[in-house]
Amino acid sequence: MNKLFINYLKNVGIILSIVFLSLLLNACSVKTNVVASSDGVYKYKTIHNPEGIGKFYLGREIAKVMGHEGAAWLERPSRSYRENPQNAIDRLDLKSTDVVADIGAGTGYFTFRISPLIPQGKVISVDIQPEMLELINFVKNEENITNIETVLGDVDNPNLSPSTVDIALLVDAYHEFEYPREMMLGIVAALKSGGRVILLEYRGENPMIMIKGLHKMTEKQVKKEMNSVGLVWQETDDFLPQQHFLVFKKSDFSRANYN
C-alpha cells in the first residue's frame, strides 16, 4: 500500500512538473510581447496584474479605475478614523483666497471639507466620470454652496485653465491615471507660479496596509514620476495612518521646460 502511494506521489510530481514547465515556457514566450508606445513613454504587457490595465509608466503598472459604482466606499464611516483625512486637510496650509483643484474628486469627500476653509477662493472638482460630478453638483445645489466648480476631465487632460490653481490635490487617485504624464503636464500648466501639488497615496513600502498592491505607491516611485514632469519635491510626511503625504512645487524650470 505504501509503495503504491509513493508511486502515486511520483506520478503527481511528474505531472505537476510538466504543467509548471509548460506555464513557464508560455510566460517566456509572452514576455517578449512588450511594445513601447510611439513616443516611448508607455509600455504594454499582455500578461499583467489583474488589478492593472497592462500599461506601464516608469516601471509601474497603472491600476484600474474605481468606477462610480464604488462611490459608497469613498464615503464609508470608517474613513474618518482609519485615514484621518481631517489631519491631511489641516496640513494643506490653506489661505482663504486659494483655488484648490481636487483632482479625481470622486464624491467630493475632500471638496466639501475644503470649501468652507477658502471662502474667498474656490474648489475645482475634477473627475473623468460624469456620475461622480453629478453627485457633487447635487449636494452643492442642495447646500447652496457657491465656491465649488465641477470640471469633467479627460483621461489625458484635467481641462483646467493655465496658471489658475494654487494647490492641486490628488487623494488616492494618481495611481489610476491612464495617462499619468499627460495629466500631470496639464496639472503643472494649470498651477500658478509656486503652486503646489499634494499627493496622498497608500504607502507601497508597507505590506501590512491591506490595500491591493497597484493601489499603493512608494515614495521613491512618486518622486520619480513627479520629477519627470519638472515638479520639485518639498517634503514627505507620514503623519497619516496609512498614506504618504507628499508635497511638490512648480518651479520656474518646470514652467520653462515642461509647459
C-alpha positions in Angstrom: 0.0 0.0 0.0 2.8 2.4 0.9 4.6 1.5 -2.3 1.5 2.3 -4.4 1.1 5.6 -2.6 4.7 6.5 -3.2 4.4 5.7 -6.9 1.2 7.8 -7.0 3.0 10.8 -5.5 5.9 10.4 -8.0 3.4 10.4 -10.9 1.6 13.5 -9.5 5.0 15.2 -9.1 5.9 14.5 -12.7 2.6 15.8 -14.0 2.9 19.0 -11.9 6.5 19.5 -13.2 5.2 19.2 -16.8 2.4 21.7 -16.1 4.8 24.1 -14.4 7.3 23.9 -17.3 4.6 24.5 -19.8 3.4 27.6 -18.0 7.0 28.8 -17.7 7.6 28.4 -21.4 4.4 30.2 -22.2 5.2 33.0 -19.9 8.6 33.4 -21.5 7.1 33.4 -25.0 4.7 36.1 -24.0 7.3 38.2 -22.2 8.6 39.3 -25.5 5.2 40.8 -26.3 6.0 44.2 -24.8 5.8 47.2 -27.1 6.7 50.7 -26.4 4.3 53.4 -27.4 5.1 55.7 -30.3 6.5 58.4 -28.1 8.4 55.9 -25.9 6.6 56.9 -22.7 4.4 53.9 -22.0 4.9 50.1 -22.3 2.2 47.4 -22.6 2.2 43.8 -21.5 -0.2 41.0 -22.3 0.5 39.2 -19.0 -0.1 41.6 -16.1 -1.6 42.1 -12.7 -5.4 41.6 -13.0 -5.9 44.8 -10.9 -4.0 46.7 -13.6 -4.6 47.7 -17.2 -1.4 46.2 -18.6 0.1 49.7 -19.2 3.3 50.6 -17.5 4.8 54.1 -16.8 8.4 54.4 -15.5 8.3 50.8 -14.3 4.9 51.0 -12.6 1.7 49.3 -13.8 -1.3 51.6 -13.9 -4.2 50.4 -11.7 -7.8 50.1 -12.9 -10.1 53.0 -12.2 -12.6 52.5 -9.4 -16.0 53.2 -11.1 -18.7 55.4 -9.8 -20.4 52.2 -8.6 -17.9 52.2 -5.8 -18.9 55.7 -4.6 -20.2 54.4 -1.3 -16.8 53.2 -0.4 -15.4 56.7 -0.6 -18.0 57.8 2.0 -17.6 54.9 4.4 -17.8 55.9 8.0 -14.6 54.2 9.0 -12.6 56.5 6.7 -12.6 59.3 9.2 -10.7 57.4 11.8 -8.7 54.9 9.7 -7.3 57.5 7.4 -7.7 60.7 9.4 -8.4 62.9 6.4 -9.1 66.0 8.6 -5.4 65.9 9.6 -4.5 66.0 5.9 -6.7 69.0 5.3 -5.2 70.8 8.3 -1.7 70.3 6.7 -2.7 71.8 3.4 -1.8 75.3 4.8 -4.8 76.9 3.0 -5.3 80.6 2.5 -8.9 81.9 2.4 -8.3 83.0 -1.2 -6.8 79.8 -2.5 -8.0 78.0 -5.6 -7.8 74.2 -5.0 -8.2 71.7 -7.7 -9.4 68.4 -6.3 -8.2 66.0 -9.0 -10.1 62.7 -9.1 -12.6 64.3 -6.7 -15.0 61.3 -6.7 -18.0 62.0 -4.4 -16.4 65.3 -3.2 -15.2 63.9 0.1 -12.4 66.4 0.3 -14.1 69.1 -1.9 -16.9 69.7 0.7 -14.5 69.7 3.6 -12.1 72.2 2.0 -14.8 74.6 0.6 -15.6 76.3 3.9 -12.0 77.0 4.6 -11.5 79.1 1.4 -14.5 81.4 1.4 -12.8 83.9 -1.0 -11.4 81.1 -3.1 -12.9 78.1 -4.7 -12.6 74.3 -5.1 -12.5 73.0 -8.7 -13.6 69.4 -8.5 -12.2 67.4 -11.4 -13.3 63.9 -12.4 -13.5 61.8 -15.6 -16.7 60.2 -14.5 -19.8 62.5 -15.0 -21.7 60.4 -12.5 -19.3 61.5 -9.8 -19.7 65.1 -10.7 -23.5 64.8 -10.7 -23.2 63.7 -7.0 -21.1 66.7 -6.2 -23.4 69.1 -8.1 -26.5 67.7 -6.3 -25.0 68.3 -2.8 -23.6 71.7 -3.9 -27.0 72.8 -5.0 -28.8 71.3 -2.0 -26.5 73.1 0.4 -26.3 76.3 -1.7 -22.5 76.2 -1.9 -21.2 78.8 -4.2 -17.4 78.3 -4.3 -17.4 74.8 -5.8 -17.0 74.3 -9.5 -17.1 71.0 -11.3 -15.0 70.1 -14.4 -15.3 67.0 -16.5 -11.7 65.9 -17.2 -10.5 63.7 -20.0 -8.2 60.6 -19.4 -5.3 62.7 -20.7 -6.2 66.2 -19.7 -7.7 67.7 -16.5 -9.2 70.5 -18.6 -8.0 73.3 -16.3 -7.2 76.8 -17.4 -3.5 77.7 -17.3 -2.0 79.4 -14.3 -5.2 79.4 -12.2 -4.6 76.9 -9.4 -2.8 77.4 -6.1 -3.0 73.7 -5.0 -3.7 70.6 -6.9 -4.8 67.9 -4.5 -4.7 64.2 -5.6 -6.0 61.8 -3.0 -5.6 58.1 -3.8 -6.2 59.0 -7.5 -2.9 59.4 -9.3 -2.1 55.7 -9.4 -5.2 55.2 -11.6 -4.4 57.8 -14.2 -4.4 56.1 -17.6 -2.2 58.8 -19.0 -0.2 60.0 -15.9 2.4 62.0 -17.8 -0.2 63.9 -19.9 -2.4 64.5 -16.9 0.4 65.8 -14.8 1.7 68.1 -17.5 -1.8 69.6 -17.7 -1.9 70.0 -13.9 1.5 71.7 -13.9 0.4 74.1 -16.6 -2.7 74.9 -14.5 -0.6 75.8 -11.4 0.2 79.4 -10.7 3.9 80.3 -10.1 5.0 78.5 -7.0 1.8 76.4 -6.9 1.8 73.1 -5.1 0.9 69.5 -6.0 -0.1 67.5 -2.9 -0.5 63.7 -3.3 -1.9 61.2 -0.8 -1.1 57.6 -1.7 -1.3 54.5 0.4 2.3 53.6 1.4 3.6 50.9 -1.0 6.5 50.1 1.2 4.2 48.7 3.9 2.8 45.2 3.2 0.7 45.5 6.3 -1.5 48.2 4.7 -4.3 46.0 3.4 -4.8 47.7 0.1 -4.3 46.0 -3.3 -0.7 46.5 -4.4 -1.3 48.5 -7.5 -3.4 51.0 -5.5 -0.4 51.8 -3.3 2.8 53.8 -4.3 6.2 54.1 -2.8 7.7 57.5 -2.0 10.5 56.7 -4.4 8.2 56.0 -7.3 6.1 59.1 -6.7 9.2 61.3 -6.6 10.4 59.7 -9.9 7.1 60.3 -11.7 6.7 63.9 -10.4 10.3 64.8 -11.2 9.7 63.6 -14.8 7.3 66.5 -15.3 9.5 69.1 -13.7 7.9 69.3 -10.2 10.3 69.9 -7.3 9.8 67.7 -4.2 9.3 69.8 -1.0 8.5 67.2 1.7 7.1 63.8 2.6 5.3 63.5 5.8 3.9 60.2 7.1 1.7 61.6 9.9 -1.3 59.8 8.4 -2.1 56.2 9.5 -1.8 54.6 6.0 -0.9 57.2 3.4 2.1 59.2 2.3 1.6 63.0 2.2 3.9 64.3 -0.5 4.3 67.9 -1.4 5.8 69.1 -4.7 6.2 72.6 -6.1 6.0 74.2 -9.5 9.3 75.9 -10.3 10.5 78.3 -13.0 12.3 75.4 -14.5 9.2 73.3 -14.8 7.3 76.2 -16.4 10.0 76.8 -18.9 10.7 73.2 -19.9 7.5 71.2 -19.5 4.6 73.5 -20.4 
